[in-house]
C-alpha cells in the first residue's frame, strides 16, 4: 500500500451489536477491525470512521446510544468521523473531499453490513479512482432468508475481488495480511 492510504471503518456502531441480534462472528470481527486500526495508527495512517444515521430507526438516530461507535473500536481524539444516511459512504458526505485533502489513493475497508454499506462503498471507491483492500475477516452481517452470513461474506470477498475495472481493483486480505 502507498503512503496515500486511509482506513475506513464503516458503521461499527453499538446498535449493530444488540444482544438479541448479534452479527455473525461479532467478537472475531471486532478483534480483526481493532487489529487493523492499531496497525494503521502505528503507521500514522489516517483512520476514518463512517457512522450511519437513520431518521426512523430509533437506535440509529443521531446521538442515540446505539448510534455511537462501538467502544471496542472507538475513535481517538482527532480521528475523523463522517456521518452518512445512505449505504454508499460517499453519497452526500464529505468523505471524498476529506480523502483528497489527505492525498489518499488507497483505501482499506472494514465494518458492517457486508452486503450493504461495505459492498456499496467498495464498489463506489474504485469508480472514484481508489484502490481498495477489503479486510476479509473484518466485515460482517446476519443470516437472511436465502443465505447464511458466512455465505454472504465469502461471496462478497470473492465477487469484489473479481470486479472488472481498467485501472483500479479491490483485493480481499485478512487483517493479519494487511500492512500499512
One Martini backbone bead per residue (centre of mass of N, CA, C, O) as a GRO file, in nm:
protein
  180
    1UNK     BB    1   0.101   0.034   0.014
    2UNK     BB    2   0.060   0.354   0.031
    3UNK     BB    3   0.089   0.663   0.181
    4UNK     BB    4  -0.215   0.703   0.050
    5UNK     BB    5  -0.361   0.582   0.311
    6UNK     BB    6  -0.684   0.458   0.435
    7UNK     BB    7  -0.910   0.389   0.699
    8UNK     BB    8  -1.229   0.232   0.689
    9UNK     BB    9  -1.497   0.250   0.934
   10UNK     BB   10  -1.808   0.086   0.901
   11UNK     BB   11  -2.074   0.084   1.115
   12UNK     BB   12  -1.945   0.049   1.417
   13UNK     BB   13  -2.220   0.015   1.608
   14UNK     BB   14  -2.399  -0.055   1.879
   15UNK     BB   15  -2.674  -0.145   1.732
   16UNK     BB   16  -2.518  -0.388   1.573
   17UNK     BB   17  -2.476  -0.531   1.892
   18UNK     BB   18  -2.723  -0.678   1.984
   19UNK     BB   19  -2.797  -0.944   2.183
   20UNK     BB   20  -3.057  -1.042   1.994
   21UNK     BB   21  -2.862  -0.940   1.716
   22UNK     BB   22  -2.594  -1.073   1.629
   23UNK     BB   23  -2.339  -1.087   1.442
   24UNK     BB   24  -2.131  -1.258   1.270
   25UNK     BB   25  -1.851  -1.301   1.442
   26UNK     BB   26  -1.825  -1.041   1.625
   27UNK     BB   27  -1.563  -1.077   1.794
   28UNK     BB   28  -1.366  -1.131   1.560
   29UNK     BB   29  -1.424  -0.875   1.399
   30UNK     BB   30  -1.348  -0.672   1.614
   31UNK     BB   31  -1.057  -0.776   1.633
   32UNK     BB   32  -0.973  -0.718   1.340
   33UNK     BB   33  -1.033  -0.417   1.343
   34UNK     BB   34  -0.852  -0.342   1.578
   35UNK     BB   35  -0.586  -0.441   1.447
   36UNK     BB   36  -0.596  -0.246   1.204
   37UNK     BB   37  -0.604   0.014   1.362
   38UNK     BB   38  -0.333  -0.025   1.508
   39UNK     BB   39  -0.163  -0.031   1.250
   40UNK     BB   40  -0.243   0.245   1.144
   41UNK     BB   41  -0.152   0.413   1.383
   42UNK     BB   42   0.148   0.318   1.383
   43UNK     BB   43   0.168   0.439   1.068
   44UNK     BB   44  -0.001   0.706   1.040
   45UNK     BB   45  -0.282   0.624   0.944
   46UNK     BB   46  -0.575   0.711   0.856
   47UNK     BB   47  -0.878   0.713   1.051
   48UNK     BB   48  -1.211   0.649   0.928
   49UNK     BB   49  -1.533   0.712   1.031
   50UNK     BB   50  -1.848   0.558   0.962
   51UNK     BB   51  -2.182   0.695   1.032
   52UNK     BB   52  -2.493   0.590   1.071
   53UNK     BB   53  -2.815   0.747   0.988
   54UNK     BB   54  -3.142   0.756   1.116
   55UNK     BB   55  -3.494   0.857   1.120
   56UNK     BB   56  -3.667   0.581   1.222
   57UNK     BB   57  -3.441   0.426   1.377
   58UNK     BB   58  -3.381   0.483   1.693
   59UNK     BB   59  -3.085   0.358   1.752
   60UNK     BB   60  -2.977   0.539   1.473
   61UNK     BB   61  -3.000   0.803   1.587
   62UNK     BB   62  -2.878   1.081   1.651
   63UNK     BB   63  -2.726   1.038   1.975
   64UNK     BB   64  -2.782   0.768   2.026
   65UNK     BB   65  -2.648   0.503   2.177
   66UNK     BB   66  -2.643   0.320   1.906
   67UNK     BB   67  -2.482   0.538   1.723
   68UNK     BB   68  -2.235   0.476   1.844
   69UNK     BB   69  -1.932   0.381   1.860
   70UNK     BB   70  -1.779   0.113   1.929
   71UNK     BB   71  -1.567   0.069   2.199
   72UNK     BB   72  -1.360  -0.138   2.059
   73UNK     BB   73  -1.321   0.110   1.806
   74UNK     BB   74  -1.282   0.384   1.898
   75UNK     BB   75  -1.206   0.694   1.861
   76UNK     BB   76  -0.972   0.921   1.863
   77UNK     BB   77  -0.859   1.205   1.908
   78UNK     BB   78  -0.885   1.344   1.570
   79UNK     BB   79  -1.059   1.146   1.445
   80UNK     BB   80  -1.258   1.081   1.188
   81UNK     BB   81  -1.612   1.158   1.120
   82UNK     BB   82  -1.866   1.025   0.907
   83UNK     BB   83  -2.180   1.107   0.803
   84UNK     BB   84  -2.463   0.896   0.708
   85UNK     BB   85  -2.772   0.784   0.491
   86UNK     BB   86  -2.623   0.571   0.314
   87UNK     BB   87  -2.457   0.302   0.186
   88UNK     BB   88  -2.290   0.523   0.063
   89UNK     BB   89  -2.016   0.692   0.194
   90UNK     BB   90  -2.019   0.928  -0.037
   91UNK     BB   91  -2.309   1.004  -0.016
   92UNK     BB   92  -2.354   1.319   0.101
   93UNK     BB   93  -2.043   1.351   0.171
   94UNK     BB   94  -1.697   1.441   0.271
   95UNK     BB   95  -1.508   1.204   0.200
   96UNK     BB   96  -1.359   1.278  -0.061
   97UNK     BB   97  -1.240   1.549   0.039
   98UNK     BB   98  -1.082   1.424   0.271
   99UNK     BB   99  -0.907   1.235   0.100
  100UNK     BB  100  -0.786   1.448  -0.084
  101UNK     BB  101  -0.652   1.620   0.144
  102UNK     BB  102  -0.469   1.351   0.221
  103UNK     BB  103  -0.381   1.188  -0.046
  104UNK     BB  104  -0.571   0.956  -0.121
  105UNK     BB  105  -0.558   0.619  -0.308
  106UNK     BB  106  -0.600   0.415  -0.060
  107UNK     BB  107  -0.817   0.159   0.072
  108UNK     BB  108  -0.931   0.042   0.385
  109UNK     BB  109  -1.196  -0.200   0.457
  110UNK     BB  110  -1.442  -0.197   0.726
  111UNK     BB  111  -1.744  -0.367   0.865
  112UNK     BB  112  -2.080  -0.262   0.810
  113UNK     BB  113  -2.262  -0.421   0.596
  114UNK     BB  114  -2.158  -0.620   0.372
  115UNK     BB  115  -2.406  -0.602   0.139
  116UNK     BB  116  -2.407  -0.289   0.174
  117UNK     BB  117  -2.194  -0.065   0.279
  118UNK     BB  118  -1.937  -0.214   0.201
  119UNK     BB  119  -1.994  -0.283  -0.093
  120UNK     BB  120  -2.075   0.000  -0.198
  121UNK     BB  121  -1.813   0.149  -0.120
  122UNK     BB  122  -1.615  -0.021  -0.284
  123UNK     BB  123  -1.740   0.026  -0.563
  124UNK     BB  124  -1.724   0.336  -0.558
  125UNK     BB  125  -1.418   0.371  -0.514
  126UNK     BB  126  -1.318   0.265  -0.792
  127UNK     BB  127  -1.487   0.484  -0.951
  128UNK     BB  128  -1.299   0.710  -0.782
  129UNK     BB  129  -0.987   0.599  -0.796
  130UNK     BB  130  -0.955   0.361  -0.592
  131UNK     BB  131  -0.786   0.148  -0.403
  132UNK     BB  132  -0.885  -0.174  -0.252
  133UNK     BB  133  -0.896  -0.309   0.083
  134UNK     BB  134  -1.045  -0.588   0.212
  135UNK     BB  135  -1.136  -0.703   0.518
  136UNK     BB  136  -1.218  -1.028   0.521
  137UNK     BB  137  -1.234  -1.039   0.866
  138UNK     BB  138  -1.376  -0.715   0.883
  139UNK     BB  139  -1.673  -0.827   0.814
  140UNK     BB  140  -2.043  -0.817   0.853
  141UNK     BB  141  -2.350  -1.008   0.931
  142UNK     BB  142  -2.654  -1.170   0.854
  143UNK     BB  143  -2.881  -1.374   0.820
  144UNK     BB  144  -3.104  -1.483   0.570
  145UNK     BB  145  -3.347  -1.633   0.373
  146UNK     BB  146  -3.098  -1.754   0.170
  147UNK     BB  147  -2.840  -1.677   0.352
  148UNK     BB  148  -2.564  -1.689   0.508
  149UNK     BB  149  -2.328  -1.497   0.637
  150UNK     BB  150  -2.091  -1.664   0.530
  151UNK     BB  151  -2.182  -1.649   0.233
  152UNK     BB  152  -2.183  -1.344   0.199
  153UNK     BB  153  -1.886  -1.297   0.270
  154UNK     BB  154  -1.758  -1.484   0.060
  155UNK     BB  155  -1.886  -1.353  -0.185
  156UNK     BB  156  -1.777  -1.067  -0.145
  157UNK     BB  157  -1.476  -1.132  -0.150
  158UNK     BB  158  -1.487  -1.254  -0.438
  159UNK     BB  159  -1.645  -1.046  -0.612
  160UNK     BB  160  -1.472  -0.789  -0.559
  161UNK     BB  161  -1.203  -0.926  -0.672
  162UNK     BB  162  -1.357  -0.951  -0.979
  163UNK     BB  163  -1.378  -0.679  -1.068
  164UNK     BB  164  -1.411  -0.469  -1.336
  165UNK     BB  165  -1.121  -0.258  -1.408
  166UNK     BB  166  -0.883  -0.068  -1.573
  167UNK     BB  167  -0.723   0.072  -1.286
  168UNK     BB  168  -0.878  -0.079  -1.050
  169UNK     BB  169  -0.901  -0.245  -0.718
  170UNK     BB  170  -1.003  -0.535  -0.529
  171UNK     BB  171  -0.875  -0.666  -0.217
  172UNK     BB  172  -0.871  -0.954  -0.020
  173UNK     BB  173  -0.770  -0.939   0.330
  174UNK     BB  174  -0.643  -1.012   0.606
  175UNK     BB  175  -0.550  -0.862   0.888
  176UNK     BB  176  -0.269  -0.998   0.896
  177UNK     BB  177  -0.186  -0.902   0.590
  178UNK     BB  178  -0.198  -0.614   0.680
  179UNK     BB  179  -0.012  -0.323   0.567
  180UNK     BB  180   0.118   0.025   0.612
   0.00000   0.00000   0.00000
